[in-house]
Amino acid sequence: MDISKWNSIMKSFQDIVGYKKGMTEVLVTKRFSKIGFKDIESLDERETKYLTYVLRKRYREILDEQNRKKDTEGAQGE
């Protein structure tokens, strides 16, 4: 995987949940996937696609959680 792509993914997560939690989410998701502790630079194309898929899925889950939380807070305020 290209380092610039990895940095972009990290920044996306950090933008939605903050610096420390964003970094933790990405690293934990990577380690729990079948990629494990393998270096980012040594991933082949198939592993890169898999890791990108897993991280996109986790990103959507986080956004859904945040939206549900906003909806719940908005309904209570009415």
Secondary structure, 3 states (H helix, E strand, C coil): CCHHHHHHHHHHHHHHHCHHHHHHHHHHHHHHCCCCCCCHHHCCHHHHHHHHHHHHHHHHHHHHHHHHHHHHHHHHHC
